[in-house]
Amino acid sequence: MSRLKLTQEHVEAALLGGCFLGGGGGGSMAKGRALGEAALSAGPLELVSLDEIDPEAVVVTCSAVGAPASKEAMAKPEAAMRVIELMAKLDVSPPAGLITNENGGGSTFNGWLPAAMSGLPLIDAPCNGRAHPTGVMGSMALHRDNRYVSKQTAAGGNPETGRYLEAAFSGPMEAVAALVRQCAVQAGGLVAVARNPVKAHYLKEHAAPGAVMLAIETGTKMLEARSHGAEAVVQAAVGFLGGRVVTAGTVDAIDLITEGGFDHGVVSAGGCELAFWNEFMTLDRGGERLGTFPDLIMTTDAETGLPVTTAELAKGRRVFVTLVPADRIPLGAGMFCRELLEPIEKVVGRDVLPYVTLK
């Protein structure tokens, strides 16, 4: 693929594949559908390969930040365009294209609406090929460059309840990411974000080129299998990605805490224990570690085969638990940074670093 005109069929596929690749996070398919369909209504939209873009051109990341389970979370599709407009307040050169920060039921579609409204290309080089909890994890290891000044804008919240806000920040990566996270908290749980302009050549080695097409292709396989039942849908996804179904069973217990703009907790299902921090972080069974973030740990509904995020899990729901090794997914540079993965251990209370590849 060099250029692909996106259609409703691509939206349907990207919803399923993106949500599966979210690994428990990455927003809801309802949010993704709203963004995808709004984008198609706004104008023609092309998904463009990275090699079609001038290496010296400026590219901006589109994201969403917040706690998926928050009851007041609201970031209307229009906020996705507003954050691009706010970039001008930070003296950012007009971008030549937009990328999404990650795959997910909602986040695969970050950037679609502003790309369609502005006529900018949507570049198939997300910051990460799966979803991740913190903004810095999706910043392509830019935090390691002391010369890089992070520029980020945020918009979101319900104007009818007085929670809508807009913000523009410039400064050290982790400080700015923390401020954006607080914007999500103050907005009621969720904000649209534009961030971290870079030259296109940086994406080749530090982003996840091809990850949007991977979501579309994964979702296409799942859609093709739906007539054969839920297990066929799940097997289509893991078979295509090179993973496996670990277990099937009922959610026996779920401990979910929403704080600081994040969801975290532990789920027990099918004899397995899954710890999560927005996304699933660890998968254990009988004291044995089976999977560790950035491995793709995911749950799907046992009746339909549809992906189920951590925010959608409930006690008594029957699910499949699946695992795809990290080396089967295109990952951004942030997935290999010790300093970014280490905080997971404190949040979920599980060892992570002994099980991951670091650079």
C-alpha positions in Angstrom: 0.0 0.0 0.0 1.3 3.5 -1.0 -2.1 5.2 -0.8 -5.4 3.8 0.3 -8.7 5.7 0.1 -10.5 4.9 3.3 -14.1 3.7 3.2 -16.8 2.5 5.6 -15.5 -1.0 5.1 -12.1 0.1 6.4 -13.7 1.7 9.4 -15.5 -1.5 10.3 -12.3 -3.5 10.0 -10.2 -1.0 11.9 -12.7 -1.0 14.7 -12.3 -4.7 15.4 -8.6 -5.0 14.6 -7.7 -1.8 16.3 -9.5 -2.8 19.5 -7.9 -6.2 19.5 -4.5 -4.6 19.1 -5.3 -2.2 21.9 -4.6 -5.0 24.4 -7.3 -3.9 26.8 -6.9 -0.1 26.3 -7.0 2.3 23.4 -10.5 3.5 23.9 -13.9 2.1 23.0 -15.1 1.0 19.6 -18.0 3.4 20.0 -15.6 6.3 20.2 -13.7 4.9 17.2 -16.8 4.6 15.1 -17.8 8.2 15.9 -14.4 9.4 14.8 -14.1 7.2 11.8 -17.6 8.0 10.4 -17.2 11.7 11.2 -13.9 11.6 9.2 -15.6 10.0 6.2 -18.4 12.6 6.3 -15.9 15.5 6.5 -14.1 14.7 3.3 -12.0 12.2 1.4 -9.4 10.6 3.5 -6.2 8.7 2.4 -4.0 6.4 4.4 -0.5 7.0 3.1 2.7 5.0 3.5 5.6 6.7 5.3 7.8 6.4 2.2 5.4 8.7 0.4 6.3 11.6 2.8 9.2 14.0 2.5 11.7 12.9 5.2 12.1 16.5 6.2 8.4 17.2 6.5 6.9 17.9 10.0 4.5 15.3 11.3 2.2 15.7 14.4 0.8 12.9 16.6 -2.9 12.8 17.4 -3.9 11.1 20.7 -6.4 10.9 23.5 -5.5 10.8 27.1 -7.6 9.7 30.1 -9.2 7.0 32.1 -11.5 4.9 30.0 -13.8 3.9 32.9 -14.5 7.5 34.0 -18.2 8.2 34.0 -17.8 11.9 33.0 -15.3 11.3 30.1 -16.2 13.3 27.0 -14.1 14.5 24.1 -16.3 15.3 21.1 -14.9 14.6 17.6 -14.5 18.4 17.1 -11.9 18.4 19.8 -9.7 16.3 17.6 -9.5 19.2 15.1 -9.2 21.9 17.7 -6.0 20.5 19.1 -4.4 20.7 15.7 -5.4 24.3 15.4 -4.0 25.0 18.9 -0.6 23.9 17.8 -0.2 27.2 16.0 -0.1 28.9 19.5 3.1 26.9 20.1 4.8 28.2 16.9 4.7 24.7 15.3 5.3 24.6 11.6 2.2 23.5 9.6 2.3 19.7 9.6 2.6 17.8 6.3 0.7 14.9 7.8 -0.8 13.3 11.0 -0.2 10.0 12.8 -2.1 8.3 15.5 -0.4 7.5 18.8 -1.4 3.8 19.0 -3.8 1.1 18.0 -7.1 0.7 19.9 -10.8 0.6 19.4 -10.8 4.4 19.6 -7.2 5.4 19.2 -6.6 3.8 15.8 -8.9 6.6 14.6 -7.0 9.5 16.2 -6.0 11.8 13.4 -8.6 10.6 11.0 -11.0 13.5 11.5 -8.5 16.4 11.4 -6.8 14.8 8.4 -10.1 14.7 6.5 -11.1 18.2 7.6 -7.7 19.7 6.7 -6.8 17.7 3.7 -3.6 16.5 5.3 -2.6 12.9 4.7 -3.0 10.3 7.5 0.4 8.6 7.6 0.5 4.9 8.4 3.3 5.2 11.0 1.7 5.3 14.5 3.9 5.9 17.5 3.1 2.4 18.6 1.4 -0.6 17.1 -0.5 -1.5 20.3 -2.0 0.7 23.0 0.0 1.8 26.1 -1.0 3.7 29.3 1.3 6.7 29.5 1.8 9.5 26.9 5.6 9.2 27.2 5.4 5.5 26.2 4.0 6.7 22.9 6.5 9.4 22.4 8.9 7.3 20.4 11.8 7.7 22.9 11.9 11.5 22.4 12.2 11.8 26.1 15.8 10.6 25.8 16.8 13.6 23.8 17.5 16.4 26.2 17.4 18.9 23.4 13.8 18.0 22.4 11.1 20.4 23.6 7.7 18.7 23.8 4.8 20.7 22.4 1.3 19.4 23.3 -2.2 20.7 23.1 -5.4 19.3 24.7 -9.1 19.8 24.4 -12.1 18.0 25.9 -14.7 17.8 28.6 -18.5 18.4 28.6 -19.3 22.1 28.0 -22.8 21.5 29.4 -21.4 20.7 32.8 -18.6 23.3 32.6 -15.8 20.8 32.2 -14.7 21.7 28.7 -11.1 23.0 28.5 -8.3 23.8 26.1 -4.6 23.9 26.8 -1.3 24.3 25.1 2.0 23.3 26.7 5.7 23.5 25.8 8.5 22.0 27.9 10.3 18.8 29.1 8.5 15.7 27.8 7.5 14.1 31.1 6.5 17.4 32.7 4.2 18.3 29.7 2.8 14.7 29.6 1.9 15.0 33.3 0.2 18.4 32.7 -1.9 16.9 29.8 -2.9 14.0 32.1 -4.1 16.5 34.6 -6.1 18.2 31.9 -7.9 14.9 31.4 -8.7 14.7 35.1 -10.0 18.3 35.2 -12.0 17.7 32.0 -13.8 14.8 33.6 -11.6 11.9 32.4 -10.7 12.4 28.7 -9.1 14.9 26.3 -8.0 14.9 22.7 -4.3 15.7 22.3 -1.9 16.8 19.5 1.7 16.4 20.4 5.4 16.1 19.6 6.0 17.4 16.1 8.9 15.6 14.5 10.5 15.2 11.0 9.1 12.3 9.1 12.5 10.5 8.9 12.4 10.1 12.7 9.4 7.8 12.3 11.1 5.2 10.3 13.2 3.9 13.2 11.2 5.0 16.2 7.5 4.6 15.2 5.5 1.6 14.0 5.1 1.9 10.3 2.3 -0.2 8.8 0.4 -0.6 12.1 -2.8 1.0 10.9 -2.9 -1.4 7.9 -2.3 -4.2 10.4 -5.4 -3.2 12.3 -7.4 -3.1 9.1 -6.1 -6.5 8.0 -6.7 -8.1 11.5 -10.2 -6.7 11.6 -10.9 -8.0 8.1 -10.0 -11.5 9.2 -12.3 -11.2 12.2 -15.2 -10.0 10.1 -14.8 -12.8 7.6 -15.0 -15.3 10.5 -18.1 -13.9 12.2 -20.5 -16.2 10.5 -18.7 -19.2 12.0 -19.1 -18.1 15.6 -17.2 -16.4 18.4 -14.3 -18.8 18.7 -13.7 -18.6 15.0 -13.5 -14.8 15.2 -10.9 -15.0 18.0 -8.9 -17.7 16.3 -8.9 -15.6 13.1 -7.3 -12.8 15.0 -4.6 -14.8 16.9 -3.9 -16.9 13.9 -3.2 -13.9 11.7 -1.1 -12.2 14.3 0.8 -15.3 15.5 -0.7 -15.6 18.9 -2.9 -18.1 20.8 -6.0 -18.5 22.9 -4.8 -19.1 26.5 -8.1 -19.9 28.1 -11.8 -19.3 28.1 -13.9 -18.8 31.2 -16.0 -16.5 33.3 -14.7 -13.3 34.9 -14.7 -14.4 38.6 -13.5 -11.1 40.1 -12.4 -7.7 39.0 -10.7 -5.0 41.1 -10.7 -1.7 39.2 -9.5 1.6 40.6 -9.7 4.9 38.7 -7.3 7.5 39.9 -4.9 10.1 38.4 -6.4 9.8 35.0 -5.8 6.0 34.8 -7.6 2.8 35.4 -5.7 0.0 37.1 -6.5 -3.3 38.8 -6.6 -7.1 38.5 -9.0 -9.4 36.7 -9.5 -13.1 37.4 -10.9 -15.2 34.5 -10.6 -18.8 33.3 -8.0 -19.7 35.9 -5.8 -16.7 34.9 -4.9 -13.5 36.6 -4.6 -10.4 34.5 -3.2 -7.2 36.0 -3.9 -4.0 34.0 -3.0 -0.3 33.9 -5.5 0.8 31.3 -4.0 -2.0 29.1 -3.3 -5.5 30.3 0.2 -5.6 31.8 0.7 -9.2 33.0 -0.9 -12.6 32.5 -0.3 -15.3 35.0 -1.7 -18.8 35.6 -0.9 -21.0 38.5 2.1 -18.9 39.5 3.5 -19.0 35.9 4.0 -15.8 33.9 2.6 -16.3 30.5 2.7 -12.8 29.1 4.1 -9.4 30.0 3.5 -6.0 28.4 4.3 -5.1 25.6 3.1 -8.6 24.8 -0.5 -8.3 23.5 -2.8 -9.7 26.2 -6.4 -9.3 25.3 -9.9 -10.5 26.3 -12.8 -11.1 23.8 -16.4 -11.8 24.4 -17.1 -15.6 24.4 -20.6 -15.1 22.9 -19.6 -12.8 20.0 -15.8 -12.9 19.7 -15.7 -9.1 19.9 -12.8 -7.5 21.8 -13.5 -6.4 25.4 -11.4 -3.7 26.9 -10.5 -3.5 30.6 -13.1 -0.7 31.1 -15.8 -3.0 29.7 -15.1 -6.1 31.8 -17.6 -7.2 34.4 -18.0 -10.0 36.9 -19.8 -12.9 35.3 -18.9 -12.1 31.7 -17.6 -15.0 29.7 -14.4 -14.2 27.8 -11.6 -15.7 25.8 -8.1 -14.7 27.0 -5.5 -14.3 24.2 -1.8 -13.7 24.0 0.3 -12.4 21.1 4.1 -12.1 21.6 5.4 -8.6 21.4 7.8 -9.6 18.5 4.7 -10.2 16.3 3.6 -6.6 16.5 5.2 -3.4 15.2 6.2 -1.5 18.3 7.4 2.1 18.8 10.8 2.9 20.5 9.0 3.7 23.8 8.2 0.0 24.3 11.9 -0.8 24.9 12.8 1.9 27.5 13.5 0.6 31.0 12.6 4.0 32.6 9.2 3.8 31.0 8.4 0.2 31.8 9.7 0.3 35.4 6.7 2.3 36.7 4.4 -0.5 35.7 5.7 -2.7 38.5 4.7 -0.2 41.1 1.2 0.4 39.7 0.3 -3.3 39.2 2.4 -4.8 41.9 4.0 -7.4 39.5 7.5 -7.9 38.1 7.8 -6.6 34.6 11.5 -5.8 33.8 12.8 -9.4 34.1 10.4 -10.5 31.3 10.9 -7.8 28.7 13.4 -6.8 26.0 15.2 -3.5 26.7 17.3 -1.1 24.6 
